[in-house]
Amino acid sequence: MTRRTPKRTVQSRTARTSDAMPAMRVRPGRISPERTVPAGIQRPPYAMSPGALRSAIRPGDFKDRMRAASQAARAVLDEVGAAVAPGITTDQLDQIAHDGYIARGGYPSTLRYRGYPKSLCTSINEVICHGIPDDRALVEGDIVNVDVTIYLDGVHGDCSATFAVGEIDDHSAELVRVTHECLWRAIKTVRAGVAVNEIGRAIQTHAEAHEFSVVRTFVGHGIGHEFHTSPSVPHYFDPRLSETIVAGSTFTIEPMINMGGWQVGPIWPDGWTAPTLDGSRSAQFEHTLLATETGVEVLTALPDEVNQWIDSP
């Protein structure tokens, strides 16, 4: 789940947005009742019921707990991603994620966060982020972003990926590929002392080279004991953001890349679902990171991914 960007934004150098907003392509479906979480699962403060006792955090270094939570999030993401196929509903994907969190002793971070009603976000086609799982079945040719966050031993681990639903068109496949590349190009800039805006520079340069645009409204964020905290991590280059990365900090990078213009359309009546203004498709990938003096630890990555991306030229 993403945070909104600070108000200091820059204008896109690409102007590909239509003057009028087309008819909505993805329609909201029925949202099932809130899923239950066993009483013994530790909850973040915002999800505590009145009078509930907060579970004790098991001993362990913060970084070790972040590693464990992040790997648990990644395992859940992989389970959900394996189920993506034509005919499955996003509510069924939510059930898989919900069960996956609980099986690992964790709480679904999105559930009850600022009133959000589900255990993950599922954003289809032109939905940029924060899509609420419902009874709409995925259809051949869709793309869907699955955003997973778990609260485990007092910290949050957060990651997302965009999946093809069956066979997709070449332009959508390029969008998904380039968005994934944008994430890893940004990750490779991370180390203590580097300006935060170098992350956005890497993303914007690569996206615009392929004639895609970078969403400005939503940004990456600090994460740890809190779901969303400082620093804010814009995915576009802003020369005014001269803050530098601090060793030991944990945060997400989660670029949202659009086929058309970068602008966000009106949020759906549910208060969460954020579509593109022009109806063009959007893709997103996300990792949780730990900055070090010499580089970065990608907490939600698998070892072969790190070898492939970080060590590649």
WONORGI-V16917 format. One record per helix or strand of 2 or more residues. SS is the DSSP state (h for helix, s for strand). FROM is the first residue (numbers start at 1). LEN is the number of residues. If there is no record, write none. Layout:
ss->SS from->FROM len->LEN
ss->SS from->FROM len->LEN
This chain:
ss->s from->3 len->2
ss->h from->45 len->3
ss->h from->62 len->22
ss->h from->90 len->14
ss->s from->107 len->2
ss->h from->113 len->3
ss->s from->121 len->4
ss->s from->127 len->3
ss->s from->143 len->10
ss->s from->155 len->10
ss->h from->170 len->18
ss->h from->197 len->13
ss->s from->213 len->2
ss->s from->218 len->5
ss->s from->229 len->5
ss->s from->250 len->4
ss->s from->256 len->3
ss->s from->274 len->3
ss->s from->282 len->3
ss->s from->286 len->6
ss->s from->296 len->3
ss->h from->303 len->7
